[in-house]
Amino acid sequence: MGCCMAQHRWMFEKGQSQMNRLAKYTIAVAVCCGSAAGAAWADAGDLQRSLAAIDMQRSGVTTPSEKLEAECLALLEGSRTPEEKGMIYAEIAVIYAQNGMSAPDKTVEYCRRALELPLELTKRCQVYVFWADALEVKHRAALREKSGETQREVATVCLRGLNTILDHRPPQTAQTVPVVHKFDCPPDDPAYQELVRRSQEEIAAREQVMRQNDLVLYRGMLIEKLLRLQREMGGGETELETLARDVLDDPQKVREVVDLVRLQAQRASSEVARPEDAAASGSAAVGEAAKSSEETKGTNAVTP
């Protein structure tokens, strides 16, 4: 499970960055608008800011997971929309997935709850990755026995995540994240509204590329899991393809998944990994590449 833990360490940092970015972005838009619409935007971001504050209390294996779970559940009080409930359950899933996976049953429970509700696309994909991770930890002994049944259970979760990702046709590789340019202009200047409009377009373009890059990342993680599970099931491509036909909603997706797994296998066989790097290959490598991309996002980001 070395690669799984390395992945968790990276996704802990990524999750904090995503939540902080969301809270800061909400505030920035409200300030930029400087109007009743901006105030409404800020009000709509109350839950995001509350979840971001909870998320910032995470500290890896020393995270007070039960305390943070209770804080999240307290946010369910009152009239919450299905979308808001999904956000809350997804945050609890993140808390338990990134505390060293000490309670995989909790991770599985909240992943399932979150996925029953509307979720933002990249969050939905992330939750599928955590669900698959938690099942691997929960059934570690059974996976070592390579009985096949447990492998199929984990593979089914991976395929469900890929079904969502492939609907949105992410690029083959992560793209360079566009810069949002800073501007300094008083609201009564005739050029102000045009600068705001241009900045909003840049923000939208940036967010779109970041979403696509996240999909590239999660696709890579799930494909690598499928490759490992395919080898453990022992049935090769035939068994994986049969399972994919049962889970995926489009024959083209079945073919694409099989091709992606085959390509990943070819890449893995062509690489000569050092023994000390073997446990950190695959998902960790994908994670490190995306971590670098996330750092680039942070240095490029300038909101008006």
C-alpha positions in Angstrom: 0.0 0.0 0.0 3.0 2.3 -0.3 1.7 4.0 -3.4 -1.7 4.4 -1.7 -0.2 6.2 1.3 2.0 8.4 -1.0 -1.1 9.3 -2.9 -3.0 10.2 0.3 -0.1 12.5 1.4 -0.3 14.3 -1.9 -4.1 14.5 -2.0 -4.1 15.9 1.6 -2.1 18.8 0.4 -4.2 19.1 -2.8 -7.4 19.0 -0.8 -6.4 21.8 1.4 -5.3 23.9 -1.6 -8.6 23.3 -3.3 -10.7 24.2 -0.3 -8.6 27.4 0.5 -8.8 28.4 -3.2 -12.6 28.0 -3.2 -13.0 30.1 -0.1 -10.7 32.8 -1.4 -12.3 32.8 -4.8 -15.8 33.3 -3.3 -14.6 36.3 -1.3 -12.7 37.7 -4.3 -15.7 37.6 -6.5 -17.9 39.3 -3.9 -15.4 42.1 -3.4 -14.9 42.5 -7.1 -18.6 42.8 -7.8 -19.1 45.3 -5.0 -22.9 45.1 -5.4 -26.0 43.3 -4.1 -25.1 40.5 -6.4 -21.7 40.3 -4.8 -23.3 40.2 -1.4 -25.5 37.3 -2.5 -22.5 35.5 -3.8 -20.8 35.9 -0.4 -23.9 34.6 1.4 -23.9 31.6 -0.9 -20.3 30.9 0.0 -20.9 30.6 3.7 -21.0 26.8 3.6 -17.8 26.7 1.5 -16.0 29.0 4.0 -17.2 26.8 6.9 -16.0 23.7 5.2 -12.7 25.3 4.4 -12.2 26.3 8.0 -12.9 22.7 9.0 -10.6 21.4 6.3 -7.7 23.6 7.5 -7.8 21.7 10.8 -6.7 18.4 9.1 -3.2 17.3 10.0 -2.7 13.9 8.4 -2.6 11.0 10.8 -3.0 13.4 13.8 -6.3 14.8 12.4 -9.1 14.9 15.1 -11.3 13.1 12.6 -14.3 12.4 14.9 -14.3 16.1 16.1 -14.2 17.4 12.5 -16.9 14.9 11.5 -19.2 16.2 14.2 -18.5 19.8 13.1 -19.4 18.9 9.5 -22.6 17.1 10.6 -23.6 20.1 12.6 -23.7 22.0 9.3 -26.5 19.8 8.1 -28.9 21.5 10.6 -31.5 23.6 9.0 -32.7 23.6 5.4 -29.9 22.2 3.3 -30.2 21.6 -0.4 -29.0 18.2 -1.8 -26.0 19.9 -3.3 -25.0 21.3 0.1 -25.5 17.9 1.8 -23.3 16.4 -0.9 -20.5 18.9 -0.1 -20.7 18.2 3.6 -20.6 14.4 3.2 -17.8 14.7 0.7 -15.7 16.7 3.2 -16.2 14.1 5.9 -15.0 11.5 3.3 -11.9 13.6 2.7 -11.3 13.9 6.4 -11.3 10.1 6.9 -9.5 9.3 3.7 -6.6 11.6 4.5 -6.0 10.8 8.1 -3.9 7.8 7.2 -7.0 5.7 6.3 -7.3 4.6 10.0 -11.1 4.1 9.6 -11.8 2.8 6.1 -15.3 1.9 6.9 -16.1 5.6 7.6 -14.5 6.6 4.4 -16.6 4.1 2.4 -19.8 5.2 4.3 -19.4 8.9 3.5 -18.2 8.3 0.0 -21.4 6.4 -0.7 -23.5 9.1 1.0 -21.8 11.9 -1.0 -22.1 10.1 -4.3 -25.9 9.6 -3.8 -26.2 13.4 -4.0 -25.2 16.1 -6.5 -21.5 16.9 -6.4 -19.3 19.2 -8.3 -17.6 17.1 -11.1 -14.0 17.0 -9.8 -15.1 16.4 -6.2 -17.2 13.5 -7.4 -14.2 12.0 -9.2 -12.0 12.5 -6.1 -14.6 10.8 -3.9 -14.5 7.7 -6.2 -10.7 7.6 -5.8 -11.0 7.7 -2.0 -13.7 5.0 -2.1 -11.5 2.7 -4.1 -8.6 3.4 -1.7 -10.7 2.7 1.3 -11.9 -0.6 0.0 -8.3 -1.6 -0.7 -7.3 -0.8 2.9 -10.4 -2.5 4.3 -9.9 -5.7 2.3 -6.1 -5.7 2.4 -5.9 -9.4 3.5 -8.4 -10.5 0.9 -6.6 -8.6 -1.8 -3.3 -10.4 -0.9 -5.1 -13.7 -1.3 -6.1 -12.6 -4.9 -9.4 -14.4 -4.7 -10.9 -12.1 -7.4 -14.1 -11.1 -5.7 -12.6 -8.3 -3.7 -10.6 -7.1 -6.7 -13.9 -6.9 -8.7 -15.5 -4.9 -6.0 -12.7 -2.3 -6.1 -12.6 -2.4 -9.9 -16.3 -1.7 -10.1 -15.8 1.5 -8.1 -12.9 2.5 -10.3 -15.0 1.9 -13.4 -17.9 4.0 -12.0 -15.5 6.9 -11.5 -14.1 6.5 -15.0 -17.6 6.5 -16.4 -18.1 10.0 -15.0 -14.7 11.2 -16.1 -15.0 9.9 -19.7 -18.3 11.8 -20.1 -16.3 15.0 -20.0 -13.5 14.0 -22.5 -10.4 15.3 -20.6 -7.2 15.8 -22.7 -4.5 13.2 -22.8 -2.2 15.2 -20.6 -2.5 18.1 -18.1 -2.5 21.6 -19.7 -0.8 24.8 -18.7 -3.0 26.8 -16.3 -3.8 30.3 -17.7 -2.9 33.4 -15.6 -5.6 35.7 -14.2 -4.1 39.2 -14.6 -4.3 41.7 -11.8 -5.8 45.2 -12.5 -5.9 48.4 -10.4 -8.7 50.6 -11.5 -11.3 52.6 -9.5 -14.9 51.6 -10.0 -15.8 55.1 -11.4 -13.3 54.7 -14.2 -14.9 54.2 -17.7 -12.6 51.2 -18.2 -13.6 49.4 -15.0 -16.5 47.3 -16.2 -14.5 46.1 -19.2 -11.6 45.1 -16.9 -14.0 43.3 -14.6 -15.5 41.4 -17.6 -12.1 40.5 -18.9 -11.0 39.3 -15.5 -14.1 37.2 -15.1 -13.4 35.5 -18.5 -9.9 34.8 -17.4 -11.1 33.3 -14.1 -13.6 31.1 -16.0 -10.9 29.9 -18.5 -8.5 29.2 -15.6 -11.1 27.2 -13.7 -12.0 25.2 -16.8 -8.4 24.2 -17.4 -7.9 23.3 -13.7 -11.0 21.1 -13.8 -9.7 19.3 -16.9 -6.3 18.8 -15.2 -8.0 17.3 -12.2 -9.9 14.9 -14.5 -6.6 13.9 -16.1 -5.2 13.2 -12.6 -8.1 11.1 -11.4 -8.3 9.2 -14.6 -4.6 8.3 -14.3 -5.1 7.1 -10.7 -8.1 5.0 -11.5 -6.5 3.4 -14.6 -3.4 2.5 -12.6 -5.6 0.8 -10.0 -7.4 -1.1 -12.7 -4.1 -2.3 -14.1 -3.1 -3.7 -10.7 -6.5 -5.2 -10.1 -6.5 -6.8 -13.5 -3.2 -8.5 -12.8 -4.5 -9.7 -9.4 -7.8 -11.1 -10.9 -5.8 -13.2 -13.2 -8.3 -13.0 -16.1 -6.4 -10.4 -18.1 -8.1 -8.0 -20.5 -11.0 -10.4 -21.0 -12.2 -10.3 -17.4 -11.7 -6.5 -17.2 -13.6 -6.0 -20.4 -16.5 -8.2 -19.2 -16.7 -6.2 -15.9 -16.5 -2.9 -17.8 -19.4 -3.9 -20.0 -21.5 -4.4 -16.9 -20.6 -1.1 -15.3 -20.0 1.4 -18.2 -22.9 2.9 -20.1 -21.2 3.0 -23.5 -19.3 0.4 -25.6 -16.9 3.1 -26.7 -16.0 3.8 -23.0 -15.4 0.0 -22.5 -12.9 0.1 -25.4 -11.3 3.3 -24.2 -10.8 1.9 -20.7 -9.3 -1.3 -21.9 -7.0 0.6 -24.2 -5.9 3.0 -21.4 -5.1 0.1 -19.1 -3.1 -1.6 -21.9 -1.2 1.6 -22.5 -0.4 1.9 -18.8 0.8 -1.6 -18.8 3.1 -0.9 -21.7 4.5 2.2 -20.0 5.1 0.3 -16.8 6.9 -2.5 -18.5 9.1 -0.1 -20.4 10.2 1.7 -17.3 13.1 0.3 -15.2 12.1 1.4 -11.7 14.7 1.5 -8.9 13.8 -0.9 -6.1 13.4 1.9 -3.6 11.0 3.7 -6.0 8.8 0.7 -6.7 6.2 1.3 -3.9 5.9 5.0 -5.0 5.3 4.4 -8.7 2.0 4.9 -10.4 -0.4 6.9 -8.4 2.3 8.7 -6.5 4.0 9.7 -9.7 0.7 11.0 -11.1 0.2 12.8 -7.8 3.7 14.4 -7.8 3.1 15.7 -11.3 -0.2 17.2 -10.4 1.3 18.6 -7.2 3.7 20.5 -9.3 0.8 21.7 -11.5 -1.0 22.8 -8.3 2.0 24.8 -7.2 2.0 26.5 -10.6 -1.6 27.3 -10.1 -0.9 29.0 -6.9 2.0 31.1 -8.2 0.0 32.2 -11.3 -3.3 33.0 -9.6 -4.0 36.7 -9.2 -7.6 37.7 -8.6 -8.9 41.2 -9.2 
